[in-house]
Amino acid sequence: MPAIPSISAPAPPVSARSRRVTTLRALARKRNLLRLLTVALPTAAIVATDLAARGTRLLGLSAGHKGALLLAMLESALFWGSLLTLASRRRGPLRWIAAAVAVFAAAWLVGGQRYFFDQYVTYLNADAAAFGASVGRSVVNQVAADAGNFLRFLLPPAALMAVLIVAARRLAAPRRTHALAASIAWPVTLVLALVVPWSIRKAQAATPDVIFLHALGRVAAMHAGVSKAQWVKPAARKPDYLPALSAAPTRPRNVLLVLTESERHDVVCSARDGDCRSSPHSDAAAPSRFPLRQLRSVASTTAISEMVLWSGVARWRARRRCARARCSGTTPTRQAGRRRTPRARTSTSPTRASSSRSFRSSTGPTRWI
């Protein structure tokens, strides 16, 4: 007897509700992925720009510094991710406060650090921030004189953050549980960033935003008196009087010494070559100059170079002796029994040495004409 072929029962029809549930689940998975990519984008952009600026330096870090850099990246991701999550909520008045903080933080923590790096080839750390806070008027004047260039660094990260917030609100608004977790994670991460020290000096094994936050925390702690470092306000000194000087040269003087800001050797023209594009004004001002191509400097800042030139006190002498001598070009001094205030252009940051690292000399000036 031939076998009777089995007839399978037809599949039950899929209801419209089941199809809708499947579609919603797929959409939820896509939204979760999009939400994760959105909150991770700020840190990814910061790391990408940092690698473009100092990639070779970061690759040459030691294993310990690379570990610190990874931890700083994690801290940066928690900071920006939680802040962006709070700002991308669709309801509630606090979302506008979070959005304003996010845009402001992006402008200064990212754009401000990029501007500082463009000026000094290093990021603003706690030491530089403390120095800048003590000479705040000088910093304000420099930024005001370079306002156009300064805004060129501040506006792009602020605009990118604003676009991310608008896109996240429309496409990947956070769930209530995510917003609650972010409201706890962001203040905790902010306190850690302000307090926890990273490698901020020589290696700077941290992302620029984390370095900036730690600098703000150090300066605030010094102002509040809760830090071991003592906050010292700038004040007028009372240096010793110098003996009266009388010039009696045997022949008229014909040498002019020009001391400029600490610059790298490749951004100014030492010798007259007829086609100077890096420093055309100073090149034209002294066409018959004698270039000193092998002059070096061991001064870490322009201020130390000026101190050596004006006082005659060696850079390794005691600090108290330098305080009594004519060592400063920005405070009133006494020379030949007269009160004088010499003026000179000085560096606004102690990290200027990173951009003049190719000069080494105990005499101080980085450029002679």
PAPA-31714 format. One record per residue (C-alpha): x, y, z; residue number from 1; residue in three letters. Coordinates in nm, 2 decimals. Layout:
N
> X	Y	Z	NUM	ALA
...
//
This chain:
369
> 0.00	0.00	0.00	1	MET
> 0.16	0.33	-0.11	2	PRO
> 0.25	0.57	0.16	3	ALA
> 0.02	0.86	0.21	4	ILE
> 0.21	1.19	0.19	5	PRO
> 0.18	1.40	0.50	6	SER
> 0.01	1.74	0.46	7	ILE
> 0.15	2.01	0.69	8	SER
> -0.09	2.24	0.84	9	ALA
> -0.07	2.60	0.71	10	PRO
> 0.11	2.86	0.93	11	ALA
> -0.13	3.07	1.13	12	PRO
> -0.16	3.42	0.99	13	PRO
> 0.05	3.69	1.15	14	VAL
> -0.16	3.94	1.32	15	SER
> -0.11	4.31	1.27	16	ALA
> -0.02	4.35	1.64	17	ARG
> 0.26	4.09	1.61	18	SER
> 0.41	4.27	1.31	19	ARG
> 0.39	4.60	1.50	20	ARG
> 0.57	4.45	1.80	21	VAL
> 0.85	4.31	1.58	22	THR
> 0.89	4.65	1.41	23	THR
> 0.90	4.84	1.74	24	LEU
> 1.16	4.60	1.88	25	ARG
> 1.38	4.65	1.58	26	ALA
> 1.33	5.03	1.60	27	LEU
> 1.42	5.02	1.97	28	ALA
> 1.74	4.83	1.90	29	ARG
> 1.83	5.09	1.64	30	LYS
> 1.75	5.37	1.87	31	ARG
> 1.97	5.22	2.14	32	ASN
> 2.26	5.19	1.90	33	LEU
> 2.20	5.55	1.78	34	LEU
> 2.18	5.67	2.14	35	ARG
> 2.51	5.50	2.22	36	LEU
> 2.68	5.65	1.92	37	LEU
> 2.55	5.99	1.99	38	THR
> 2.67	6.01	2.35	39	VAL
> 3.01	5.86	2.25	40	ALA
> 3.06	6.11	1.97	41	LEU
> 3.20	6.41	2.18	42	PRO
> 3.48	6.20	2.33	43	THR
> 3.55	6.03	2.00	44	ALA
> 3.59	6.38	1.84	45	ALA
> 3.82	6.50	2.12	46	ILE
> 4.04	6.19	2.09	47	VAL
> 4.06	6.22	1.71	48	ALA
> 4.16	6.59	1.73	49	THR
> 4.41	6.51	2.00	50	ASP
> 4.57	6.23	1.79	51	LEU
> 4.59	6.47	1.50	52	ALA
> 4.77	6.73	1.71	53	ALA
> 5.01	6.51	1.91	54	ARG
> 4.97	6.15	1.78	55	GLY
> 5.34	6.08	1.77	56	THR
> 5.38	6.20	2.12	57	ARG
> 5.10	5.98	2.25	58	LEU
> 5.22	5.67	2.08	59	LEU
> 5.56	5.72	2.25	60	GLY
> 5.41	5.72	2.60	61	LEU
> 5.51	5.46	2.85	62	SER
> 5.28	5.17	2.94	63	ALA
> 5.17	5.35	3.26	64	GLY
> 5.10	5.67	3.09	65	HIS
> 4.90	5.49	2.82	66	LYS
> 4.69	5.33	3.10	67	GLY
> 4.63	5.67	3.25	68	ALA
> 4.53	5.80	2.91	69	LEU
> 4.27	5.52	2.87	70	LEU
> 4.13	5.60	3.22	71	LEU
> 4.11	5.97	3.12	72	ALA
> 3.92	5.88	2.80	73	MET
> 3.67	5.68	3.01	74	LEU
> 3.63	5.98	3.24	75	GLU
> 3.58	6.20	2.94	76	SER
> 3.32	5.96	2.79	77	ALA
> 3.12	5.95	3.12	78	LEU
> 3.13	6.33	3.15	79	PHE
> 3.01	6.41	2.80	80	TRP
> 2.78	6.11	2.77	81	GLY
> 2.59	6.18	3.09	82	SER
> 2.57	6.56	3.02	83	LEU
> 2.45	6.50	2.66	84	LEU
> 2.19	6.25	2.79	85	THR
> 2.06	6.51	3.03	86	LEU
> 2.05	6.77	2.76	87	ALA
> 1.87	6.55	2.51	88	SER
> 1.56	6.48	2.72	89	ARG
> 1.24	6.59	2.55	90	ARG
> 1.07	6.72	2.86	91	ARG
> 1.16	6.91	3.17	92	GLY
> 1.31	7.25	3.24	93	PRO
> 1.65	7.11	3.35	94	LEU
> 1.72	6.99	2.99	95	ARG
> 1.77	7.35	2.89	96	TRP
> 2.02	7.41	3.17	97	ILE
> 2.20	7.09	3.08	98	ALA
> 2.21	7.20	2.71	99	ALA
> 2.35	7.54	2.80	100	ALA
> 2.62	7.38	3.02	101	VAL
> 2.71	7.13	2.74	102	ALA
> 2.75	7.40	2.48	103	VAL
> 2.95	7.62	2.71	104	PHE
> 3.17	7.33	2.82	105	ALA
> 3.23	7.22	2.46	106	ALA
> 3.34	7.57	2.37	107	ALA
> 3.59	7.62	2.66	108	TRP
> 3.71	7.27	2.75	109	LEU
> 3.76	7.17	2.38	110	VAL
> 3.79	7.49	2.19	111	GLY
> 3.98	7.67	2.46	112	GLY
> 4.23	7.39	2.48	113	GLN
> 4.27	7.38	2.11	114	ARG
> 4.35	7.75	2.11	115	TYR
> 4.60	7.71	2.39	116	PHE
> 4.77	7.42	2.21	117	PHE
> 4.79	7.63	1.89	118	ASP
> 4.96	7.90	2.08	119	GLN
> 5.20	7.70	2.31	120	TYR
> 5.21	7.35	2.16	121	VAL
> 5.09	7.21	2.50	122	THR
> 4.76	7.20	2.68	123	TYR
> 4.65	7.43	2.96	124	LEU
> 4.73	7.25	3.29	125	ASN
> 4.69	7.34	3.65	126	ALA
> 5.03	7.52	3.67	127	ASP
> 4.95	7.74	3.37	128	ALA
> 4.60	7.81	3.49	129	ALA
> 4.72	7.92	3.83	130	ALA
> 4.98	8.15	3.66	131	PHE
> 4.71	8.29	3.42	132	GLY
> 4.47	8.35	3.71	133	ALA
> 4.74	8.56	3.89	134	SER
> 4.78	8.78	3.58	135	VAL
> 4.42	8.78	3.46	136	GLY
> 4.43	9.12	3.30	137	ARG
> 4.72	9.01	3.08	138	SER
> 4.53	8.70	2.97	139	VAL
> 4.22	8.91	2.90	140	VAL
> 4.42	9.16	2.69	141	ASN
> 4.58	8.88	2.49	142	GLN
> 4.25	8.71	2.41	143	VAL
> 4.09	9.05	2.32	144	ALA
> 4.37	9.13	2.09	145	ALA
> 4.33	8.79	1.92	146	ASP
> 3.95	8.77	1.94	147	ALA
> 3.89	8.66	1.58	148	GLY
> 4.13	8.37	1.60	149	ASN
> 4.01	8.28	1.95	150	PHE
> 3.65	8.25	1.83	151	LEU
> 3.76	8.04	1.54	152	ARG
> 3.86	7.77	1.80	153	PHE
> 3.56	7.82	2.03	154	LEU
> 3.26	7.82	1.79	155	LEU
> 3.31	7.49	1.61	156	PRO
> 3.29	7.26	1.91	157	PRO
> 3.00	7.47	2.06	158	ALA
> 2.81	7.44	1.73	159	ALA
> 2.88	7.06	1.71	160	LEU
> 2.74	7.01	2.06	161	MET
> 2.43	7.21	1.98	162	ALA
> 2.37	7.00	1.67	163	VAL
> 2.42	6.68	1.87	164	LEU
> 2.16	6.79	2.13	165	ILE
> 1.90	6.87	1.87	166	VAL
> 1.96	6.55	1.68	167	ALA
> 1.95	6.34	2.00	168	ALA
> 1.62	6.49	2.11	169	ARG
> 1.46	6.40	1.78	170	ARG
> 1.61	6.07	1.71	171	LEU
> 1.75	5.92	2.03	172	ALA
> 1.59	6.07	2.33	173	ALA
> 1.69	5.89	2.65	174	PRO
> 1.47	5.67	2.85	175	ARG
> 1.37	5.77	3.20	176	ARG
> 1.61	5.51	3.36	177	THR
> 1.90	5.64	3.14	178	HIS
> 1.82	6.00	3.24	179	ALA
> 1.81	5.91	3.61	180	LEU
> 2.15	5.73	3.58	181	ALA
> 2.30	6.03	3.40	182	ALA
> 2.17	6.27	3.67	183	SER
> 2.38	6.07	3.92	184	ILE
> 2.68	6.00	3.70	185	ALA
> 2.74	6.35	3.57	186	TRP
> 2.80	6.53	3.91	187	PRO
> 3.01	6.24	4.03	188	VAL
> 3.22	6.25	3.72	189	THR
> 3.25	6.63	3.74	190	LEU
> 3.38	6.61	4.10	191	VAL
> 3.63	6.34	4.00	192	LEU
> 3.76	6.54	3.71	193	ALA
> 3.81	6.84	3.92	194	LEU
> 3.99	6.65	4.20	195	VAL
> 4.17	6.35	4.06	196	VAL
> 4.52	6.44	3.93	197	PRO
> 4.64	6.30	3.60	198	TRP
> 4.97	6.33	3.42	199	SER
> 4.94	6.70	3.34	200	ILE
> 5.29	6.82	3.31	201	ARG
> 5.55	6.66	3.09	202	LYS
> 5.36	6.36	2.94	203	ALA
> 5.01	6.51	2.97	204	GLN
> 4.87	6.15	2.95	205	ALA
> 4.50	6.26	2.94	206	ALA
> 4.25	6.41	2.71	207	THR
> 4.26	6.79	2.68	208	PRO
> 3.91	6.84	2.84	209	ASP
> 4.01	6.63	3.15	210	VAL
> 4.34	6.83	3.18	211	ILE
> 4.14	7.15	3.17	212	PHE
> 3.88	7.04	3.43	213	LEU
> 4.16	6.94	3.67	214	HIS
> 4.32	7.28	3.62	215	ALA
> 4.00	7.45	3.71	216	LEU
> 3.97	7.23	4.02	217	GLY
> 4.32	7.31	4.13	218	ARG
> 4.28	7.69	4.09	219	VAL
> 3.94	7.68	4.28	220	ALA
> 4.10	7.48	4.56	221	ALA
> 4.39	7.73	4.58	222	MET
> 4.15	8.02	4.60	223	HIS
> 3.94	7.84	4.86	224	ALA
> 4.24	7.76	5.07	225	GLY
> 4.18	7.39	5.07	226	VAL
> 4.49	7.30	4.87	227	SER
> 4.85	7.25	4.99	228	LYS
> 4.96	7.50	4.73	229	ALA
> 4.94	7.85	4.86	230	GLN
> 4.77	8.12	4.65	231	TRP
> 5.00	8.41	4.62	232	VAL
> 4.86	8.73	4.47	233	LYS
> 5.09	8.95	4.26	234	PRO
> 5.22	9.25	4.44	235	ALA
> 5.47	9.53	4.40	236	ALA
> 5.82	9.44	4.52	237	ARG
> 6.08	9.66	4.70	238	LYS
> 6.41	9.57	4.54	239	PRO
> 6.74	9.71	4.65	240	ASP
> 6.87	10.04	4.51	241	TYR
> 7.14	10.01	4.25	242	LEU
> 7.44	10.25	4.24	243	PRO
> 7.42	10.55	4.01	244	ALA
> 7.54	10.48	3.66	245	LEU
> 7.74	10.71	3.44	246	SER
> 7.81	10.63	3.08	247	ALA
> 8.14	10.73	2.94	248	ALA
> 8.20	10.52	2.63	249	PRO
> 8.53	10.58	2.45	250	THR
> 8.34	10.57	2.12	251	ARG
> 7.97	10.60	2.02	252	PRO
> 7.77	10.29	2.07	253	ARG
> 7.66	10.12	1.76	254	ASN
> 7.51	9.79	1.88	255	VAL
> 7.13	9.74	1.93	256	LEU
> 7.01	9.44	2.13	257	LEU
> 6.65	9.33	2.04	258	VAL
> 6.49	9.07	2.27	259	LEU
> 6.18	8.91	2.14	260	THR
> 5.93	8.66	2.27	261	GLU
> 6.04	8.30	2.29	262	SER
> 5.99	8.15	1.95	263	GLU
> 6.10	7.84	1.76	264	ARG
> 6.39	7.88	1.52	265	HIS
> 6.16	7.80	1.23	266	ASP
> 5.91	8.08	1.28	267	VAL
> 6.14	8.38	1.25	268	VAL
> 6.42	8.48	1.01	269	CYS
> 6.76	8.49	1.18	270	SER
> 6.96	8.59	0.88	271	ALA
> 6.86	8.83	0.60	272	ARG
> 6.77	8.63	0.29	273	ASP
> 6.55	8.87	0.10	274	GLY
> 6.24	8.65	0.11	275	ASP
> 6.13	8.63	0.47	276	CYS
> 5.76	8.53	0.50	277	ARG
> 5.75	8.42	0.87	278	SER
> 5.86	8.75	1.02	279	SER
> 5.88	9.01	0.74	280	PRO
> 5.84	9.32	0.96	281	HIS
> 6.14	9.25	1.19	282	SER
> 6.33	9.12	0.89	283	ASP
> 6.29	9.46	0.71	284	ALA
> 6.36	9.66	1.03	285	ALA
> 6.72	9.53	1.07	286	ALA
> 6.85	9.44	0.72	287	PRO
> 7.22	9.46	0.83	288	SER
> 7.19	9.24	1.14	289	ARG
> 7.44	8.97	1.24	290	PHE
> 7.25	8.64	1.30	291	PRO
> 7.37	8.42	1.59	292	LEU
> 7.27	8.08	1.46	293	ARG
> 7.41	7.88	1.74	294	GLN
> 7.27	8.07	2.04	295	LEU
> 7.08	7.85	2.28	296	ARG
> 6.88	7.90	2.60	297	SER
> 6.82	7.70	2.91	298	VAL
> 6.55	7.94	3.04	299	ALA
> 6.21	7.77	3.08	300	SER
> 6.02	8.10	3.02	301	THR
> 6.08	8.44	2.87	302	THR
> 6.05	8.59	3.22	303	ALA
> 6.36	8.40	3.34	304	ILE
> 6.55	8.52	3.03	305	SER
> 6.46	8.88	3.11	306	GLU
> 6.56	8.83	3.48	307	MET
> 6.91	8.71	3.38	308	VAL
> 6.96	9.00	3.13	309	LEU
> 6.83	9.28	3.36	310	TRP
> 6.97	9.17	3.69	311	SER
> 7.29	8.99	3.62	312	GLY
> 7.18	8.72	3.86	313	VAL
> 7.23	8.37	3.73	314	ALA
> 6.92	8.16	3.69	315	ARG
> 7.03	7.91	3.95	316	TRP
> 7.07	8.17	4.23	317	ARG
> 6.85	8.17	4.53	318	ALA
> 6.50	8.31	4.47	319	ARG
> 6.53	8.55	4.76	320	ARG
> 6.83	8.71	4.60	321	ARG
> 6.64	8.75	4.27	322	CYS
> 6.35	8.91	4.46	323	ALA
> 6.59	9.18	4.59	324	ARG
> 6.75	9.25	4.25	325	ALA
> 6.61	9.41	3.94	326	ARG
> 6.46	9.09	3.81	327	CYS
> 6.11	9.18	3.70	328	SER
> 6.00	9.38	3.39	329	GLY
> 5.64	9.43	3.51	330	THR
> 5.69	9.58	3.86	331	THR
> 5.84	9.91	3.97	332	PRO
> 6.21	9.89	4.04	333	THR
> 6.47	10.12	4.18	334	ARG
> 6.78	10.20	3.97	335	GLN
> 7.03	10.48	4.04	336	ALA
> 6.80	10.61	4.31	337	GLY
> 6.50	10.65	4.08	338	ARG
> 6.17	10.47	4.06	339	ARG
> 6.12	10.32	3.72	340	ARG
> 5.88	10.08	3.55	341	THR
> 6.05	9.92	3.26	342	PRO
> 5.81	9.76	3.01	343	ARG
> 5.87	9.44	2.81	344	ALA
> 5.67	9.18	2.65	345	ARG
> 5.66	8.87	2.86	346	THR
> 5.51	8.53	2.82	347	SER
> 5.16	8.48	2.96	348	THR
> 5.21	8.12	3.04	349	SER
> 5.50	7.92	3.19	350	PRO
> 5.43	7.65	2.93	351	THR
> 5.58	7.87	2.66	352	ARG
> 5.90	7.68	2.70	353	ALA
> 5.75	7.39	2.51	354	SER
> 5.75	7.60	2.19	355	SER
> 6.10	7.72	2.24	356	SER
> 6.26	7.40	2.35	357	ARG
> 6.52	7.42	2.07	358	SER
> 6.70	7.71	2.24	359	PHE
> 6.96	7.66	2.51	360	ARG
> 7.17	7.93	2.67	361	SER
> 7.24	8.08	3.01	362	SER
> 7.23	8.43	2.88	363	THR
> 6.86	8.42	2.81	364	GLY
> 6.75	8.59	2.48	365	PRO
> 6.61	8.37	2.22	366	THR
> 6.67	8.61	1.93	367	ARG
> 6.94	8.86	1.87	368	TRP
> 6.95	9.12	1.58	369	ILE
//
